[in-house]
Amino acid sequence: YLWHNYGHSTIGARSDIENVPIGRLQAFYHLYYQPDNAVLLVAGKFDPAKTLPLIEQRFGRIPKPPRDAAHHDILYGTYTVEPTQDGERSVTLRRVGDVQAVLAVYHLPALSHPDYAPLDVLASVLGNQPSGRLYQALVVPKLAADAGAFDFGRKEPGSMVVYAQVRQEGSLDSARTVMMRTLDSARTSTFSAEEVERAKTALLKDIDLALNNSTQVGLWISEWQAAGDWRLLFIHRDRLRKVTPADVQRVAAAYLKPSNATVGMFVPTPKPDRAEIPGPVDIAALVAGYKGDTGMIAGEVFDATPANIDKRLVTGTLANGMRWALLPKRTRGGMVTGRVVLRFGTAASLQGQRIAASVAAGMLDRGTAALTRQQFSDSLDHLKARLSVGGAPGRVTIAFQTVKQYVPAVMQLIADLARAPRFDAKEFEQYRQEALAGLEQSKSDPEELAAIDFARRVDPHPAADPLYTPTVDEEVAAYTAASLDQAKAFHAAFYGAQAGDLALIGDLDSAQVRAQAAKLFGDWTAQQPWSRLPHAYQAVAGSTNTIETPDKANAVFIAGLPIKVSDGDADFAALTIGNYAFGGTESSRLWMRIREKDGLSYGVYSTVSATAQDDGGRWRTWAIYAPQNAAHLQSDFDEELARALASGFTDKELAVSKSGWLQRREQARANDGELISLIVARREAGRTFAYDQRLEDAVRAATPAQVLDALKKYVVPGTLTVVKAGDFAKAKAAASTAPAAPAAPKP
């Protein structure tokens, strides 16, 4: 974009943020922040009969402002139109980084235009992994570590972005040549019914899953409303269903023209072949009289209190020792949320197995013995399922979502991937290249480097220990040396279900789930025994470390220390709410001082973590800021910490913090994705949700004196570990060359 504001970041230019006169901000606010320029949307659990009058009471009383041209307070629509592009554009960006990248961007019509649906399918056909044309042309032959495509559907003409990431030893020119050749061939080659249907299935699945989630309904509807009208979402869905391979071929020929691309270098063209972008669509006419599908099944009003969860939760154990927990309830669209957690190994047997365990977990969702990676992905789409695999020392977690009728089939897929992963050699090499590219990208990332250094200092372990935190270079060397045989051997020796958990929430057939769980997992026991990895408290000396990350605009500050506490200790509730008041929320001491008052940080918070079985807890603070503000931020942090440890918090501050903390707990239990994690955690600790009730009662009862005592007991300033990462050298050099401030006038 050369003219339209879509070419600008929404946060604005730094000079604007630093220098805009307050009067202009006030004028902007008074002009645009008005009821006749706003949309109010409510989604989730509420009583319409009570909510609508409340909205009328609270918002209806705000007067609509007079719109008078003489006073320059009329709201004008966008009138800047991006001209048709006259030829390929070239841009080269040179700055610090560790992974090469090439992108191509094409102008597209607005999302309300009929061409947008086939263009959305086109982006998926090109960018899907692993079946997409770009992935097959670039990643499979190892010309790139990652490649894909996505589109930005917007109210006004948007864009499609095509990209490839290339490791430093690779050839960026070769990747660019193949990428552009692939895009150019899409204009003339035919699209198969299979690849178009696969893309449509995935896109429609995302819409269906979003409409099954009240939070996502609110977000999606508001986004489409901002694009012109909320009904456009359903019109787009209807259009997707009708897209044919011929439609995709037509839009590819119309918009993937060299003259419509921004990529590589500028090349003059004697006879420009321009892509004319259609103008605005009459959305009112488009949506007039539109009638959507049948209504979504509504879920029950679920009481997410600890007592009711314990009352509704059904638990048991399979023959091999695997625990199961089911919470049947009616959910919107019949959604079911689940977790399978497999635990493996011991502190002794996992010595030196960190990379083998990581690769084994990373390869799980890349196909099963019976299904290739693409077939597995297609199966998930057809089953309206989402699935993710996450690894951690001594465990792997498989999280999933689907709808009621597909629960048996999804559970079968999970058992197949867990018990008989494909371990394909080509997929392993692609996985390793992706991992190495990600690691190399983090070599200059201040947030990654600070987090790694902090963890290594406050939680040190020998290199062979499963809890060891490696440096980026160590991890690169480990992945470079990793082999597929190591992952296979680890899986064969360590994987089993005898120490695992299965948990599901939603519209369940409990008897069916229990019977299938017994069949799929009840006879699966690992060769190697399991015992929990202990994480005992270990004192470390406080230290300060500064990491230079040249040419990075933001810096990161982390401060904290290990604390000897478990989440069942008598003073844990007081410590928890004290931390929340100090830095756990947007009304905390740290936030109000560092972000709101002094404007130093984009985000600042503190956390306290502890487990039931061990006393190896941790207290940690984090902030992101401009490097030149490092000294000021450190001073603010030190002052607020000293103030909290000297005088604690007032009754009023604690009352506000308790209310916010308790509300967050309630909201977490009302969210199935978070509740399922809590269920697994309580089962692992041998607890019921009565623990949650006791903790919340203890927080309610915590006095200012108890909170102060807990903070002073665990947070000792002289023992803090502080890590800073950023381009401090550049900030120091800029400060040394800045003109001296004028002397203050004498009184």
Secondary structure, DSSP 8 states (H G I E B T S, - for coil): --SSGGGS-TT--HHHHHH--HHHHHHHHHHHSSGGG------SS--HHHHHHHHHHHHTTS------GGGT--------------S-B------S-SEEEEEEEEE---TTSTTHHHHHHHHHHHH-TTTSHHIIIIITTTS-SEEEEEEE--SS--EEEEEEEEETTS-HHHHHHHHHHHHHHHTTS---HHHHHHHHHHHHHHHHHHHTSHHHHHHHHHHHHHTT-TTHHHHHHHHHHH--HHHHHHHHHHH--GGGEE-SS----SS-----------HHHHHTT---SS-----------HHHHHHH-EEEE-TTS-EEEEEE---GGGEEEEEEEEE---TTTTTT-HHHHHHHHHTTTS-BSSS-HHHHHHHHHHTT-EEEEEEETTEEEEEEEEEGGGHHHHHHHHHHHHHSB---HHHHHHHHHHHHHHHHHGGG-HHHHHHHHHHHHHS---TTSTT----HHHHHHHHHH--HHHHHHHHHHH--STT-EEEEEES--HHHHHHHHHHHHTT---SS--------------EEEEEE-TT-S-EEEEEEEEEE--TTSTTHHHHHHHHHHHHSSTTSHHIIIIIIIS--EEEEEEEEE--SS--EEEEEEEEEE-GGGHHHHHHHHHHHHHHHHHH---HHHHHHHHHHHHHHHHHHHHSHHHHHHHHHHHHHTT--THHHHHHHHHHHH--HHHHHHHHHHH--GGG-EEEEEE-HHHHHHHHHHS---------
